[in-house]
């Protein structure tokens, strides 16, 4: 665990983990529709969340846009 993660309240760490898990799930679920130009086995990290959101919003249709909104909560 990094120094930053140790200094964050448990609720912030849980929220970050939730966002990361949702982004990973969305990457797998929407791979063929939104992420086909990326490696299918790509490791999604926190730094990747902005482009996952962008691709979901641009290419994921209504479902992708809805999931992007869920990740942003």
CNS distance restraints for C-alpha pairs under 8 A (distance, minus, plus):
assign (resid   1 and name CA) (resid   5 and name CA) 6.21 0.50 0.50
assign (resid   1 and name CA) (resid   6 and name CA) 6.74 0.50 0.50
assign (resid   2 and name CA) (resid   6 and name CA) 6.36 0.50 0.50
assign (resid   3 and name CA) (resid   7 and name CA) 6.42 0.50 0.50
assign (resid   4 and name CA) (resid   8 and name CA) 6.45 0.50 0.50
assign (resid   5 and name CA) (resid  13 and name CA) 6.66 0.50 0.50
assign (resid   8 and name CA) (resid  12 and name CA) 6.15 0.50 0.50
assign (resid   8 and name CA) (resid  13 and name CA) 6.47 0.50 0.50
assign (resid   9 and name CA) (resid  13 and name CA) 6.56 0.50 0.50
assign (resid  10 and name CA) (resid  14 and name CA) 6.09 0.50 0.50
assign (resid  11 and name CA) (resid  15 and name CA) 6.11 0.50 0.50
assign (resid  12 and name CA) (resid  16 and name CA) 6.17 0.50 0.50
assign (resid  13 and name CA) (resid  17 and name CA) 6.18 0.50 0.50
assign (resid  14 and name CA) (resid  18 and name CA) 6.10 0.50 0.50
assign (resid  15 and name CA) (resid  19 and name CA) 6.22 0.50 0.50
assign (resid  16 and name CA) (resid  20 and name CA) 6.20 0.50 0.50
assign (resid  17 and name CA) (resid  21 and name CA) 6.12 0.50 0.50
assign (resid  18 and name CA) (resid  22 and name CA) 6.16 0.50 0.50
assign (resid  19 and name CA) (resid  23 and name CA) 6.11 0.50 0.50
assign (resid  19 and name CA) (resid  71 and name CA) 5.20 0.50 0.50
assign (resid  19 and name CA) (resid  72 and name CA) 7.37 0.50 0.50
assign (resid  20 and name CA) (resid  24 and name CA) 6.18 0.50 0.50
assign (resid  20 and name CA) (resid  44 and name CA) 7.73 0.50 0.50
assign (resid  20 and name CA) (resid  45 and name CA) 6.87 0.50 0.50
assign (resid  20 and name CA) (resid  46 and name CA) 6.14 0.50 0.50
assign (resid  20 and name CA) (resid  49 and name CA) 7.25 0.50 0.50
assign (resid  21 and name CA) (resid  25 and name CA) 6.12 0.50 0.50
assign (resid  22 and name CA) (resid  26 and name CA) 6.04 0.50 0.50
assign (resid  22 and name CA) (resid  71 and name CA) 6.17 0.50 0.50
assign (resid  23 and name CA) (resid  27 and name CA) 6.09 0.50 0.50
assign (resid  23 and name CA) (resid  44 and name CA) 7.42 0.50 0.50
assign (resid  23 and name CA) (resid  49 and name CA) 6.36 0.50 0.50
assign (resid  23 and name CA) (resid  52 and name CA) 6.70 0.50 0.50
assign (resid  23 and name CA) (resid  53 and name CA) 7.92 0.50 0.50
assign (resid  23 and name CA) (resid  71 and name CA) 6.77 0.50 0.50
assign (resid  24 and name CA) (resid  28 and name CA) 6.46 0.50 0.50
assign (resid  24 and name CA) (resid  44 and name CA) 5.90 0.50 0.50
assign (resid  25 and name CA) (resid  29 and name CA) 6.10 0.50 0.50
assign (resid  26 and name CA) (resid  30 and name CA) 5.72 0.50 0.50
assign (resid  26 and name CA) (resid  31 and name CA) 7.79 0.50 0.50
assign (resid  26 and name CA) (resid  64 and name CA) 7.99 0.50 0.50
assign (resid  26 and name CA) (resid  67 and name CA) 7.40 0.50 0.50
assign (resid  27 and name CA) (resid  31 and name CA) 5.43 0.50 0.50
assign (resid  27 and name CA) (resid  35 and name CA) 6.97 0.50 0.50
assign (resid  27 and name CA) (resid  44 and name CA) 8.00 0.50 0.50
assign (resid  27 and name CA) (resid  52 and name CA) 7.06 0.50 0.50
assign (resid  28 and name CA) (resid  40 and name CA) 7.92 0.50 0.50
assign (resid  30 and name CA) (resid  34 and name CA) 5.66 0.50 0.50
assign (resid  30 and name CA) (resid  35 and name CA) 6.87 0.50 0.50
assign (resid  30 and name CA) (resid  56 and name CA) 7.78 0.50 0.50
assign (resid  30 and name CA) (resid  60 and name CA) 6.99 0.50 0.50
assign (resid  30 and name CA) (resid  64 and name CA) 7.63 0.50 0.50
assign (resid  31 and name CA) (resid  35 and name CA) 4.60 0.50 0.50
assign (resid  31 and name CA) (resid  36 and name CA) 5.61 0.50 0.50
assign (resid  31 and name CA) (resid  40 and name CA) 7.23 0.50 0.50
assign (resid  32 and name CA) (resid  36 and name CA) 5.05 0.50 0.50
assign (resid  33 and name CA) (resid  59 and name CA) 6.69 0.50 0.50
assign (resid  33 and name CA) (resid  60 and name CA) 6.52 0.50 0.50
assign (resid  34 and name CA) (resid  55 and name CA) 5.76 0.50 0.50
assign (resid  34 and name CA) (resid  56 and name CA) 6.37 0.50 0.50
assign (resid  34 and name CA) (resid  59 and name CA) 5.36 0.50 0.50
assign (resid  34 and name CA) (resid  60 and name CA) 6.07 0.50 0.50
assign (resid  35 and name CA) (resid  40 and name CA) 7.99 0.50 0.50
assign (resid  35 and name CA) (resid  55 and name CA) 7.25 0.50 0.50
assign (resid  36 and name CA) (resid  40 and name CA) 7.41 0.50 0.50
assign (resid  38 and name CA) (resid  42 and name CA) 7.24 0.50 0.50
assign (resid  44 and name CA) (resid  48 and name CA) 5.87 0.50 0.50
assign (resid  44 and name CA) (resid  49 and name CA) 7.56 0.50 0.50
assign (resid  45 and name CA) (resid  49 and name CA) 6.95 0.50 0.50
assign (resid  48 and name CA) (resid  52 and name CA) 6.26 0.50 0.50
assign (resid  49 and name CA) (resid  53 and name CA) 6.11 0.50 0.50
assign (resid  50 and name CA) (resid  54 and name CA) 6.22 0.50 0.50
assign (resid  51 and name CA) (resid  55 and name CA) 6.05 0.50 0.50
assign (resid  52 and name CA) (resid  56 and name CA) 6.11 0.50 0.50
assign (resid  53 and name CA) (resid  57 and name CA) 6.12 0.50 0.50
assign (resid  53 and name CA) (resid  68 and name CA) 5.36 0.50 0.50
assign (resid  53 and name CA) (resid  71 and name CA) 7.92 0.50 0.50
assign (resid  54 and name CA) (resid  58 and name CA) 6.11 0.50 0.50
assign (resid  55 and name CA) (resid  59 and name CA) 5.66 0.50 0.50
assign (resid  55 and name CA) (resid  60 and name CA) 6.96 0.50 0.50
assign (resid  56 and name CA) (resid  60 and name CA) 4.51 0.50 0.50
assign (resid  56 and name CA) (resid  61 and name CA) 7.53 0.50 0.50
assign (resid  56 and name CA) (resid  64 and name CA) 4.73 0.50 0.50
assign (resid  56 and name CA) (resid  65 and name CA) 5.90 0.50 0.50
assign (resid  56 and name CA) (resid  67 and name CA) 7.72 0.50 0.50
assign (resid  56 and name CA) (resid  68 and name CA) 6.22 0.50 0.50
assign (resid  57 and name CA) (resid  61 and name CA) 7.06 0.50 0.50
assign (resid  57 and name CA) (resid  64 and name CA) 6.00 0.50 0.50
assign (resid  57 and name CA) (resid  65 and name CA) 4.71 0.50 0.50
assign (resid  57 and name CA) (resid  68 and name CA) 6.63 0.50 0.50
assign (resid  58 and name CA) (resid  65 and name CA) 7.95 0.50 0.50
assign (resid  59 and name CA) (resid  64 and name CA) 7.38 0.50 0.50
assign (resid  60 and name CA) (resid  64 and name CA) 3.95 0.50 0.50
assign (resid  60 and name CA) (resid  65 and name CA) 6.28 0.50 0.50
assign (resid  61 and name CA) (resid  65 and name CA) 6.20 0.50 0.50
assign (resid  62 and name CA) (resid  66 and name CA) 6.15 0.50 0.50
assign (resid  63 and name CA) (resid  67 and name CA) 6.23 0.50 0.50
assign (resid  64 and name CA) (resid  68 and name CA) 6.08 0.50 0.50
assign (resid  65 and name CA) (resid  69 and name CA) 6.32 0.50 0.50
assign (resid  66 and name CA) (resid  70 and name CA) 6.41 0.50 0.50
assign (resid  67 and name CA) (resid  71 and name CA) 6.26 0.50 0.50
assign (resid  68 and name CA) (resid  72 and name CA) 6.37 0.50 0.50
assign (resid  69 and name CA) (resid  73 and name CA) 6.59 0.50 0.50
